[in-house]
Amino acid sequence: MLDIYLQGALMERVIWGNTTADYVQAFLVFLFFLIIFKIFQTAVLRYARRIAEHTKTLFDDAVVDIISSFRPPFYAFISFYLGIYLLEISELAEKTLTAVIIAWVVLQVSIAAKILIQYAFRGPAEDASTNAKSIVKALNLTAKIIIWTFGLLLILSNLGINVTSLIAGLGIGGIAVAFALQSILSDLFSSFALYSDRPFEEGDFIVVGEHSGTVKSIGLKSTRIRALQGEEIVIPNKELTTARIQNFKKLERRRIVFAFGVEYGTPIQKIKKIPDMVRGIIGSLGDLEVDRIHFNKFGDSSLDFEVVYFVNESDYALYMDRQQDINIKILEEFEKEKISMAFPTRTVHMVKD
């Protein structure tokens, strides 16, 4: 009986406003949630990894990384907070603990947002695209500012500070900043649009209006193009989102149209031979495909033919080589057949009174 009485008295002993039994209960709650959180993380992580191994999407990989980012000190502190919530503690201590746990949760949300952004912008051009890296950095910074702003407001509200006027001030300040940075934000969102739509990538040869060249870099504000003459052209991204862009890297084959003329007075039998003659010349070059060849009009000083064919490669130098071969062979065949190429002439008839 004495032992039971002593044990009961020990459990009823009051320390800092709480009995020993309260502390034991709080400790048991701490251990319970600590074990539950650990088991839950391990089980969910194992299940998520099993799913991620059999899917091609990046979302489940992001979930695995987010779950893995929860370290033992984080859920240990949450368990401690849930356990100590059962005890009578001072208001200052309670607010301090709540502020710490809010800050820690905000940190974890910030880490999760960073992981999601990195996976969202992970693509084929991830390693080579400066644009993707710049966008990821900008979004990470923006997400951190937004998340920590809300976290700070929660902490201040928990400490008993009226944040209504502060929120109103932030709203007005945000509008002012948005107006001041309107041009920069326009280019920034244009950069996001260029990345998501991907009309071109670094290394592509493009034509934008009167400018043409190879894309050197895609930044947050502008895109730099190396022109054929060697100079660098800087184009704001907001102009590129509204401009008509020709991307020659997407070109799988080239459609070529060219014309030539023969002299008036060329015998009709030879005129009839010319289409088959040119078709045979183009057909002898293996990587070309004839579309059509026609005697299409009577020119001012020539009988004009129009030729359309395809080069089954996108290389511009190859196209020029093949066009040169065609031109030389046409001259050779015309020389054999004694067909004269036309050149501008003018006949003046003099009337004598």
C-alpha positions as CSV (number, residue, x, y, z in Angstrom):
1,M,0.0,0.0,0.0
2,L,2.8,2.4,0.8
3,D,4.4,1.8,-2.6
4,I,1.1,2.5,-4.3
5,Y,0.7,5.6,-2.2
6,L,4.2,6.9,-3.0
7,Q,3.7,6.2,-6.7
8,G,0.4,8.1,-6.6
9,A,2.0,11.0,-4.8
10,L,4.8,11.0,-7.2
11,M,2.4,11.1,-10.2
12,E,0.5,13.9,-8.6
13,R,3.6,16.1,-7.9
14,V,3.2,19.5,-9.6
15,I,6.1,20.9,-11.6
16,W,5.7,24.2,-13.5
17,G,1.9,24.0,-13.2
18,N,1.7,20.4,-14.5
19,T,1.6,17.1,-12.6
20,T,4.1,14.3,-13.3
21,A,1.3,12.3,-14.9
22,D,0.7,15.2,-17.3
23,Y,4.4,15.1,-18.3
24,V,4.3,11.3,-18.8
25,Q,1.1,11.6,-20.9
26,A,2.7,14.4,-23.0
27,F,5.9,12.2,-23.4
28,L,3.8,9.2,-24.5
29,V,1.9,11.4,-27.0
30,F,5.3,12.6,-28.3
31,L,6.6,9.1,-28.8
32,F,3.3,7.9,-30.4
33,F,3.2,10.6,-33.0
34,L,7.0,10.3,-33.6
35,I,6.6,6.6,-34.4
36,I,3.4,7.2,-36.5
37,F,5.1,9.9,-38.6
38,K,8.2,7.7,-39.2
39,I,6.1,4.7,-40.1
40,F,3.8,6.8,-42.3
41,Q,6.8,8.4,-44.1
42,T,8.5,5.1,-44.7
43,A,5.4,3.3,-45.9
44,V,4.3,6.2,-48.2
45,L,7.8,6.6,-49.5
46,R,8.2,2.9,-50.3
47,Y,4.8,2.9,-52.1
48,A,5.6,6.1,-54.0
49,R,8.9,4.8,-55.2
50,R,7.4,1.6,-56.4
51,I,4.9,3.5,-58.5
52,A,7.6,5.9,-59.8
53,E,9.6,3.0,-61.1
54,H,6.8,1.9,-63.4
55,T,5.7,5.3,-64.7
56,K,7.2,7.8,-67.1
57,T,5.6,10.9,-65.6
58,L,7.7,13.2,-63.5
59,F,5.0,14.0,-60.9
60,D,5.4,10.8,-58.9
61,D,9.2,11.4,-58.8
62,A,8.5,14.9,-57.5
63,V,6.3,13.4,-54.8
64,V,9.0,11.0,-53.8
65,D,11.5,13.8,-53.4
66,I,9.1,16.0,-51.4
67,I,8.4,13.1,-49.0
68,S,12.1,12.4,-48.7
69,S,12.7,16.1,-47.8
70,F,10.9,15.6,-44.5
71,R,13.7,15.0,-42.1
72,P,13.4,13.4,-38.6
73,P,13.9,16.8,-36.8
74,F,10.9,18.2,-38.6
75,Y,8.3,15.6,-37.5
76,A,10.1,15.2,-34.2
77,F,9.3,18.8,-33.5
78,I,5.7,18.4,-34.6
79,S,5.4,15.4,-32.3
80,F,6.9,17.5,-29.5
81,Y,4.5,20.3,-30.2
82,L,1.5,17.9,-30.1
83,G,2.7,16.4,-26.9
84,I,3.4,19.7,-25.1
85,Y,0.0,21.0,-26.3
86,L,-1.5,18.9,-23.5
87,L,0.5,20.8,-20.9
88,E,-0.2,24.1,-19.2
89,I,2.5,26.5,-20.5
90,S,2.8,30.2,-20.5
91,E,1.2,32.2,-23.3
92,L,4.7,33.5,-24.5
93,A,6.0,29.9,-24.7
94,E,3.0,28.7,-26.6
95,K,3.2,31.6,-29.1
96,T,7.0,31.0,-29.5
97,L,6.5,27.3,-30.2
98,T,3.7,28.1,-32.7
99,A,5.8,30.6,-34.4
100,V,8.7,28.1,-34.7
101,I,6.4,25.4,-36.1
102,I,4.9,27.8,-38.6
103,A,8.3,28.9,-39.8
104,W,9.4,25.3,-40.1
105,V,6.2,24.3,-42.1
106,V,6.8,27.3,-44.4
107,L,10.3,26.2,-44.9
108,Q,9.1,22.7,-45.9
109,V,6.5,24.2,-48.2
110,S,9.2,26.3,-49.8
111,I,11.3,23.2,-50.4
112,A,8.3,21.4,-51.9
113,A,7.6,24.3,-54.2
114,K,11.3,24.3,-55.3
115,I,11.1,20.6,-56.1
116,L,7.8,21.0,-58.1
117,I,9.2,23.9,-60.1
118,Q,12.4,21.9,-60.9
119,Y,10.4,18.9,-62.1
120,A,7.9,21.1,-64.0
121,F,10.7,22.6,-66.1
122,R,12.6,19.4,-66.5
123,G,12.5,18.6,-70.3
124,P,14.6,17.6,-73.3
125,A,16.5,20.9,-73.4
126,E,17.1,21.1,-69.6
127,D,20.9,20.8,-69.7
128,A,21.4,23.1,-72.7
129,S,18.6,25.7,-72.2
130,T,19.7,28.9,-70.5
131,N,16.1,30.0,-70.6
132,A,14.9,27.0,-68.6
133,K,17.6,27.6,-65.9
134,S,16.8,31.3,-65.7
135,I,13.1,30.6,-65.4
136,V,13.6,28.1,-62.7
137,K,15.7,30.5,-60.7
138,A,13.1,33.3,-61.1
139,L,10.2,31.1,-60.2
140,N,12.1,29.7,-57.1
141,L,12.8,33.3,-55.9
142,T,9.2,34.3,-56.6
143,A,7.8,31.3,-54.8
144,K,10.0,31.8,-51.8
145,I,9.0,35.5,-51.5
146,I,5.3,34.6,-51.7
147,I,5.4,31.7,-49.3
148,W,7.6,33.4,-46.7
149,T,5.4,36.5,-46.9
150,F,2.3,34.5,-46.0
151,G,4.3,32.7,-43.4
152,L,5.5,35.9,-41.8
153,L,1.9,37.2,-41.8
154,L,0.8,34.0,-40.0
155,I,3.6,34.3,-37.4
156,L,2.8,38.0,-36.8
157,S,-1.0,37.2,-36.5
158,N,-0.1,34.4,-34.0
159,L,1.9,36.8,-31.9
160,G,-1.2,39.0,-31.6
161,I,-0.2,41.7,-34.2
162,N,-3.0,43.0,-36.4
163,V,-1.9,42.2,-39.9
164,T,-5.0,43.7,-41.7
165,S,-3.4,47.0,-42.3
166,L,-0.2,45.3,-43.2
167,I,-1.9,43.2,-45.8
168,A,-3.6,46.3,-47.3
169,G,-0.3,48.0,-47.4
170,L,1.3,45.1,-49.2
171,G,-1.5,45.1,-51.7
172,I,-1.0,48.8,-52.5
173,G,2.7,48.3,-52.6
174,G,2.4,45.3,-54.9
175,I,0.3,47.3,-57.3
176,A,2.9,50.1,-57.3
177,V,5.7,47.7,-57.9
178,A,3.7,46.0,-60.7
179,F,3.3,49.3,-62.5
180,A,6.9,50.2,-62.0
181,L,8.1,46.8,-63.3
182,Q,5.5,46.5,-66.0
183,S,8.0,46.2,-68.9
184,I,10.2,43.8,-67.1
185,L,7.3,41.6,-66.0
186,S,6.0,41.6,-69.6
187,D,9.3,40.3,-70.8
188,L,9.4,37.8,-67.9
189,F,6.0,36.3,-68.8
190,S,6.9,36.3,-72.4
191,S,10.0,34.2,-71.5
192,F,7.7,31.8,-69.7
193,A,5.5,31.6,-72.8
194,L,8.5,31.0,-75.1
195,Y,9.7,28.2,-72.8
196,S,6.3,26.5,-72.5
197,D,5.5,26.8,-76.2
198,R,9.1,26.3,-77.4
199,P,8.8,27.8,-81.0
200,F,12.6,27.6,-81.1
201,E,15.6,26.5,-79.0
202,E,19.3,27.5,-78.7
203,G,21.1,26.5,-81.9
204,D,18.0,26.9,-84.2
205,F,18.2,29.1,-87.3
206,I,15.2,31.4,-87.3
207,V,13.8,34.4,-89.2
208,V,12.0,37.1,-87.3
209,G,10.7,39.9,-89.5
210,E,13.8,41.4,-91.2
211,H,16.2,39.6,-88.9
212,S,17.6,36.1,-89.3
213,G,20.3,34.1,-87.6
214,T,21.1,31.3,-85.2
215,V,19.6,31.5,-81.6
216,K,22.6,32.1,-79.3
217,S,20.8,32.4,-75.9
218,I,17.3,32.8,-74.6
219,G,17.2,35.0,-71.4
220,L,14.5,36.2,-69.1
221,K,14.3,39.6,-70.8
222,S,15.6,39.1,-74.4
223,T,16.8,36.5,-76.9
224,R,20.1,36.9,-78.7
225,I,20.6,35.8,-82.3
226,R,23.9,35.5,-84.2
227,A,23.2,36.9,-87.7
228,L,24.8,35.4,-90.8
229,Q,27.0,38.5,-91.1
230,G,28.4,37.8,-87.6
231,E,26.7,40.5,-85.6
232,E,24.6,39.8,-82.5
233,I,20.9,40.8,-82.6
234,V,19.1,41.3,-79.3
235,I,15.3,41.0,-79.5
236,P,12.9,41.5,-76.5
237,N,11.0,38.4,-75.6
238,K,7.7,40.3,-75.7
239,E,8.3,41.0,-79.4
240,L,8.9,37.3,-80.1
241,T,5.6,36.2,-78.6
242,T,3.7,38.4,-81.1
243,A,6.0,38.0,-84.2
244,R,5.8,35.6,-87.0
245,I,8.8,33.2,-86.6
246,Q,10.2,30.9,-89.2
247,N,12.2,28.1,-87.7
248,F,14.4,26.3,-90.2
249,K,15.5,23.6,-87.9
250,K,12.0,22.2,-88.0
251,L,12.4,22.0,-91.8
252,E,12.5,18.4,-92.9
253,R,12.8,19.1,-96.6
254,R,13.0,22.2,-98.9
255,R,10.6,23.1,-101.7
256,I,12.5,24.9,-104.4
257,V,11.0,26.9,-107.2
258,F,13.2,28.3,-110.0
259,A,12.6,29.6,-113.6
260,F,14.5,29.9,-116.8
261,G,13.8,31.0,-120.3
262,V,14.7,30.1,-123.8
263,E,14.8,32.2,-126.9
264,Y,11.8,32.9,-129.0
265,G,12.3,31.0,-132.3
266,T,13.3,27.8,-130.5
267,P,11.7,25.0,-132.5
268,I,8.5,23.6,-131.0
269,Q,9.9,20.0,-131.0
270,K,12.7,21.2,-128.7
271,I,10.3,23.2,-126.5
272,K,8.4,19.9,-125.9
273,K,11.6,18.1,-125.0
274,I,12.6,20.6,-122.3
275,P,10.3,19.4,-119.4
276,D,11.4,15.7,-119.8
277,M,15.0,16.9,-120.2
278,V,15.0,18.8,-116.9
279,R,13.0,16.1,-115.2
280,G,15.7,13.6,-116.1
281,I,18.5,15.9,-114.8
282,I,16.8,16.4,-111.4
283,G,15.9,12.7,-111.2
284,S,19.6,11.7,-111.7
285,L,20.4,13.4,-108.4
286,G,19.3,10.9,-105.8
287,D,18.2,13.1,-102.9
288,L,15.8,15.3,-105.1
289,E,12.2,14.8,-105.9
290,V,10.5,16.5,-108.9
291,D,7.1,18.1,-108.3
292,R,6.3,19.7,-111.6
293,I,7.9,21.3,-114.7
294,H,5.9,23.6,-117.0
295,F,6.2,25.9,-119.9
296,N,4.2,28.5,-118.0
297,K,4.2,31.8,-119.9
298,F,5.4,34.0,-122.8
299,G,7.8,36.4,-121.3
300,D,8.9,39.8,-122.7
301,S,12.0,38.4,-124.3
302,S,11.8,34.6,-123.5
303,L,9.7,31.5,-123.4
304,D,9.6,30.9,-119.6
305,F,9.6,27.6,-117.8
306,E,9.0,27.0,-114.1
307,V,10.4,24.1,-112.1
308,V,9.4,22.9,-108.7
309,Y,11.3,20.2,-106.8
310,F,12.1,19.1,-103.3
311,V,15.4,18.6,-101.5
312,N,14.9,15.8,-99.0
313,E,17.3,17.4,-96.5
314,S,17.1,20.6,-94.5
315,D,20.8,21.5,-95.1
316,Y,21.0,24.8,-97.0
317,A,24.5,24.1,-98.3
318,L,23.3,20.8,-99.8
319,Y,20.4,22.7,-101.5
320,M,22.8,25.2,-103.1
321,D,25.1,22.3,-104.3
322,R,22.2,20.6,-105.9
323,Q,20.9,23.7,-107.5
324,Q,24.3,24.4,-109.0
325,D,24.4,20.8,-110.3
326,I,21.0,21.3,-112.0
327,N,22.0,24.6,-113.5
328,I,25.3,23.2,-115.0
329,K,23.6,20.1,-116.4
330,I,20.8,22.2,-118.0
331,L,23.5,24.3,-119.7
332,E,25.3,21.1,-120.9
333,E,22.1,19.6,-122.3
334,F,21.0,22.8,-123.9
335,E,24.4,23.1,-125.6
336,K,24.0,19.5,-126.9
337,E,20.5,20.2,-128.2
338,K,21.6,23.7,-129.5
339,I,18.9,25.4,-127.4
340,S,19.8,29.0,-126.5
341,M,19.0,30.5,-123.1
342,A,17.2,33.8,-123.4
343,F,18.5,37.1,-122.2
344,P,16.8,40.5,-122.2
345,T,16.5,41.9,-125.7
346,R,14.5,44.6,-127.3
347,T,13.6,44.9,-131.0
348,V,13.0,48.4,-132.3
349,H,11.0,48.7,-135.6
350,M,11.8,51.8,-137.6
351,V,9.1,53.1,-139.9
352,K,10.5,55.2,-142.8
353,D,8.3,57.9,-144.1
